[in-house]
Amino acid sequence: MLHRLKTTVFAASIISFSGIFFFSGCQAPDRPDLINVAAEITPLIDAFDGRAGVYIKDLVTGQEVGINADTLYPTASLIKVPIMIGMFDRIERGEFDYQQPLTYVDSLFYSDADLTGELRDSATVLLSEMVFLSISKSDNTASLWLQELAGTGTSINNWLEEQGFENTRVNSRTDGRRDDWKVFGWGQTTPREMAHLVELIYLGEAVSPAASHEMLRILQRPWWDDEALSQIPPHVEVAAKSGAISASKSEVVLVHAPSGPYLFCVISADQADTRWEHDNAGYELIRAVSRILWQGFEPASSWALPPGAERYAGSDE
């Protein structure tokens, strides 16, 4: 599947701007030229105190641009997207039923910050509930449980490799990945590959059309909405997953904009700002990129974040 997506990238013209490569496909008169959009984002990346990469794709025209889009970064909770896909692959093979009950045991406990971690020993929950919590609430206990049920990181990584993903891998609790875990943590990816994973789901090409349909619905119910999603009107449907560790912030977002859908992924690493605050530099970068993109794709939109909205922003994962 990824082969076809990669062909678009390599067939595109490559334009150099301030030493950064942009990959450009077709550009329609009524769509923003992503080269110009990327030119607005480049100074933000250059000024960032750390490393950062951005990938953007217009899903109407196929035009795409990348700023450090093929550089490896920690996934943090973005790894829960391939974990979800790995679980649906097992469901599609008939090894699990999506609505089957599971029995929680205390040995699965990871953190009392997780809703799953608050379950009593021997509690019964549905597999579908664990998938929802893993993605929507970014529940780590649920995600690690799903990773194990999906056949561990080894099975998930095999699926990724078979689909042509060369860089995205699960590292934690995965045989042979300890050295990578020391560098990247739970998982590793590039902005381009993480966006393409979400694109496969959107196109109905991840596992199966039916599985993709359900995964897209789950991604469209995010609880974490203080960064990229805060810059998009609440009446616009999005599919998103965010991730955060102290020195890395990330988000992948598919926006069903009125003028047509677009997709982007922002990932940072080695941040000087490691605070867990709303105005963390990584969060601010994600908000800025999202704001530029919304204004670029929807220039006629009069929507703006209302005054006082930040008082409702929650603490971040």
SULWODA-V273157 format. One record per backbone hydrogen bond with DSSP energy under -1.0 kcal/mol. CO is the residue of the C=O (numbers start at 1). NH is the residue of the N-H. Records with the same first field share a line. If there is no record, write none. Layout:
BEGIN
CO: NH + NH
END
This chain:
BEGIN
1: 5
2: 6
3: 7
4: 8
5: 9
6: 10
7: 11
13: 24
15: 22
17: 20
20: 17
22: 15
24: 13
28: 31
33: 37
34: 38
35: 39
37: 41
38: 42
41: 45
42: 46
43: 47
48: 50
49: 272
51: 269
53: 267
54: 67
55: 265
56: 65
57: 263
58: 62
63: 58
65: 56
67: 54
68: 71
69: 192
73: 189
75: 78
76: 79
77: 80
78: 81
79: 83
80: 84
81: 85
82: 86
83: 87
84: 88
85: 89
86: 90
87: 91
88: 92
89: 93
90: 95
91: 94
97: 100
98: 128
100: 127
102: 125
104: 122
105: 108
106: 109
111: 114
115: 118
116: 119
120: 123
123: 104
125: 102
126: 130
127: 131
128: 132
129: 133
130: 134
131: 135
132: 136
133: 139
136: 223
139: 143
140: 144
141: 145
142: 146
143: 147
144: 148
145: 149
146: 150
147: 152
148: 151
151: 155
152: 156
153: 157
154: 158
155: 159
156: 160
157: 161
158: 162
159: 163
160: 165
161: 164
163: 2
169: 188
171: 174
174: 177
177: 181
178: 182
180: 184
181: 185
186: 171 + 172
187: 75
188: 169
189: 73
190: 194
191: 195
192: 196
193: 197
194: 198
195: 199
196: 200
197: 201
198: 202
199: 203
200: 205
201: 204
206: 208
208: 212
209: 213
210: 214
211: 215
212: 216
213: 217
214: 218
215: 219
216: 220
218: 221
219: 240
228: 231
229: 232
233: 236
237: 256
239: 254
241: 252
243: 250
245: 248
247: 271
248: 245
249: 268
250: 243
251: 266
252: 241
253: 264
254: 239
255: 257 + 262
257: 260
261: 59
262: 255
263: 57
264: 253
265: 55
266: 251
267: 53
269: 51
277: 280
280: 284
281: 285
282: 286
283: 287
284: 288
285: 289
286: 290
287: 291
288: 292
289: 293
290: 294
291: 295
292: 296
293: 297
294: 298
298: 301
306: 309
308: 311
309: 312
310: 313
END
